């Protein structure tokens, strides 16, 4: 039966030959490929729901499965049709006395780049699991993830270059000599680069920290090797060179503890009941949902001012990024309480004395 199918030749040209049995095998492989792809997609979708895989990682797995399935299909197809695969892979695209590129070199490079990308996704997935399970701090985890990903790509590129037949030592020596010359003209870029490495390792600034740089307050979204992204209170993302963090005065509101202390200054007229003022200020602070109970808010009688008795209402909050909104709420509440209790907030007053001179 099989021999009779083998004798029915459908196509023949040189070394290529396709008979009816080969066609049946090809159809079977195509159907098998579609079935495998459907099963793999279901498996990836199930993993995405259970393991919280990112969309990019899921797409990468689907692409990898597609390349593997259809790459295997074409390899088997060429064998069925008696195609000389080895001659095709050894075909020289470029050649010289010291260097040559064949088709298999390109396939190896593409495979290595694909594997490097997959390893990068896998490392990111591993870090995300550790961060979600609180085994690793989110800010520090994201920072170390950036370093590991850069190292993976650096090693991967070196392996790709070595697979093409280049001498790594010669390339490193050439790049080193080039960087020495370029470094003098790009000192600021190298300064930002090494500042990024210092920030990622010492942990003085981490992802999600609230920082104040040159009077601008924002939340750190990402720390790169050269620049970092900071989200301001106006919902604007600014790009900050890393040298600004290491070479200038920076306030990190989130560095030590989750709670940060702030205060609202208040002035009342002379003759006011200062104990009543203290009580009203504390009542307003305790009624705010964003102000913590411990440490408790307190009031400081700061000074006898020129036109007022000066107080400061101190409070602690974890929402330091939007603390200006909390201060605004407190001012509204203080004004309402002072109006109800006849507490006057004075304005600066000046007495002007005019002297006149009689002229004869």
Buried (B, 14 or more C-beta within 10 A) or exposed (E): EEEEEEEEEEEEEEEEBBBBBBBEBBEEBEEBBEEBBEEBBEEBEEBBEEEEBEEEBBEBBBEBBBEEBBEBBEEBBBEBBEBEEEEEEEEEEEEEEEEEBBEBBEEBBEBBBBEBBBBBBEBBBEBBEBBEEEEBBBBBBBBBBBBBBBEBBEEBEBBBBEEEEBEEEEEEEEEEEEEEEEEEEEEEBBBBBBBBEBBBEEBBBBBEBBBEBEEBBBBBBBBBBBBBBBBEBEEEEBEBBBBBBBEEEBEBBBBEEEBBEBBBEBBBEEEBEEEBBBBBBBEBBEEBEBBBEEEEBBBEEBEEEEEBBBBBBBBBBBBBBBBEEBBEBBBEBBBEBBEEEEBBBBEEEEEEEEEEEEEE
